Every structure is written in C-alpha cells, then in structure tokens.
C-alpha cells in the first residue's frame, strides 16, 4: 500500500507538472497570438504609409513633368485641335488681308485715274 501511495503521489506530481506545463504553453500561445496581431497591424500601417508615399511621389513626378512642358495625350489632342483651328483662322485672315490690299490698290488706281481725268477735263474747259 505504501508503494501504491508513492506511485499515486508520483503520478499526481507528474499530472500537476503536466497541467502547469500546459497552462504555461497556453499562456505563451496567447502572448504569441497577441504579438502576431500587433505585428500584423503594424505591417498594415506600414503598407499604408508606403502606399501614401508612393502616391505622393507620383503626384510630384506629374507636377515636375508638367513643369517641364510634358502634356497628357488628352491635353495634346486638345491643344492640337486648338492650333489647327487657329491656323485656319490665320489663313482666313491672311486671305482677307490680301483681298483688302488688292481692293485698296484698285481703288487707289481708280482714284488716280479719276483725278487725272478731272485735271484733263478742267484743262479742256479753260
């Protein structure tokens, strides 16, 4: 009976040790899970910061490109259409100027001819 009592005592001691070890492992597991959650949150926060930084870099690069005169395809098309319209308007203005200069010359010639006829008519009267 003494031996059985010692065996029982030893088994209970082993059980207590095992329970303490399990409890310690569970506590360690909870602590590690908490650290993992914290590191995940930190990782997400850092990814957000990197994303924001990259976005700001892209905006700055666009501003620098625009400052250097680079334009987007849409802006290039719009400017091209504006230039084409203004060139057509310029050609129309040049044609109108040419016509007006010709009319002015013709009228100037007619005026000179009319004055010459007037002078000749005045000389014939006298």
C-alpha positions as CSV (number, residue, x, y, z in Angstrom):
1,X,0.0,0.0,0.0
2,X,2.9,2.3,0.7
3,X,4.3,1.7,-2.8
4,X,0.9,2.4,-4.3
5,X,0.6,5.5,-2.3
6,X,4.1,6.6,-3.6
7,X,3.1,5.8,-7.1
8,X,-0.1,7.7,-6.7
9,X,1.8,10.6,-5.3
10,X,4.3,10.5,-8.2
11,X,1.5,10.3,-10.7
12,X,-0.2,13.3,-9.1
13,X,3.0,15.2,-9.1
14,X,3.5,14.4,-12.8
15,X,-0.1,15.4,-13.5
16,X,0.4,18.7,-11.7
17,X,3.6,19.3,-13.6
18,X,1.9,18.5,-16.9
19,X,-1.1,20.7,-16.1
20,X,1.4,23.6,-15.2
21,X,3.3,23.0,-18.4
22,X,0.0,23.0,-20.5
23,X,-1.1,26.2,-18.7
24,X,2.2,27.8,-19.4
25,X,2.1,26.8,-23.0
26,X,-1.4,28.2,-23.4
27,X,-0.4,31.5,-21.8
28,X,2.6,31.6,-24.2
29,X,0.3,30.8,-27.1
30,X,-2.0,33.7,-26.1
31,X,1.0,36.0,-25.8
32,X,2.4,35.0,-29.2
33,X,-1.0,35.4,-30.8
34,X,-1.2,38.9,-29.4
35,X,2.3,39.7,-30.7
36,X,1.2,38.3,-34.2
37,X,-1.9,40.6,-34.2
38,X,0.3,43.6,-33.2
39,X,2.8,42.8,-35.9
40,X,0.0,42.4,-38.5
41,X,-1.4,45.7,-37.5
42,X,2.0,47.3,-37.7
43,X,2.5,45.7,-41.1
44,X,-0.8,47.1,-42.4
45,X,0.1,50.5,-41.1
46,X,3.5,50.5,-42.8
47,X,1.9,49.3,-46.1
48,X,-0.5,52.3,-45.9
49,X,2.4,54.6,-45.3
50,X,4.3,53.2,-48.2
51,X,1.2,53.4,-50.5
52,X,0.7,57.1,-49.4
53,X,4.4,57.9,-50.0
54,X,4.3,56.3,-53.5
55,X,1.1,58.2,-54.4
56,X,2.7,61.5,-53.3
57,X,5.8,60.6,-55.3
58,X,3.7,60.0,-58.4
59,X,1.9,63.3,-57.9
60,X,5.2,65.2,-57.6
61,X,6.5,63.4,-60.7
62,X,3.4,64.5,-62.6
63,X,3.9,68.1,-61.4
64,X,7.6,68.1,-62.4
65,X,6.7,66.6,-65.8
66,X,4.0,69.3,-66.3
67,X,6.5,72.0,-65.3
68,X,8.9,70.7,-67.9
69,X,6.3,71.0,-70.6
70,X,5.1,67.4,-70.9
71,X,1.4,67.1,-71.5
72,X,-1.1,64.2,-71.3
73,X,-2.5,62.6,-74.5
74,X,-5.8,64.3,-74.0
75,X,-4.2,67.7,-73.5
76,X,-2.0,67.1,-76.6
77,X,-5.2,66.3,-78.7
78,X,-7.0,69.4,-77.3
79,X,-4.0,71.7,-78.0
80,X,-3.6,70.2,-81.5
81,X,-7.3,70.9,-82.3
82,X,-6.9,74.5,-80.9
83,X,-3.8,75.0,-83.0
84,X,-5.5,73.7,-86.1
85,X,-8.5,76.0,-85.6
86,X,-6.2,79.0,-85.0
87,X,-4.1,78.2,-88.1
88,X,-7.3,78.0,-90.2
89,X,-8.4,81.3,-88.7
90,X,-5.0,82.8,-89.5
91,X,-5.2,81.6,-93.2
92,X,-8.6,83.2,-93.4
93,X,-7.3,86.4,-92.0
94,X,-4.3,86.4,-94.5
95,X,-6.7,85.8,-97.4
96,X,-8.9,88.6,-96.2
97,X,-5.9,90.9,-95.9
98,X,-4.7,90.0,-99.4
99,X,-8.2,90.8,-100.8
100,X,-8.4,94.1,-99.0
101,X,-4.9,95.1,-100.2
102,X,-5.9,94.3,-103.7
103,X,-9.1,96.3,-103.4
104,X,-7.1,99.2,-101.9
105,X,-4.7,99.2,-104.8
106,X,-7.5,99.0,-107.3
107,X,-9.4,101.9,-105.6
108,X,-6.1,103.9,-105.4
109,X,-5.5,103.3,-109.1
110,X,-9.2,104.3,-109.9
111,X,-8.8,107.4,-107.7
112,X,-5.6,108.5,-109.6
113,X,-7.3,107.9,-112.9
114,X,-10.4,109.9,-111.8
115,X,-8.2,112.8,-110.6
116,X,-6.2,112.7,-113.9
117,X,-9.5,112.8,-115.9
118,X,-10.7,115.7,-113.7
119,X,-7.5,117.6,-114.3
120,X,-7.7,117.0,-118.0
121,X,-11.4,118.0,-118.1
122,X,-10.5,121.2,-116.2
123,X,-7.7,122.0,-118.7
124,X,-10.1,121.4,-121.6
125,X,-12.6,123.9,-120.1
126,X,-10.0,126.6,-119.8
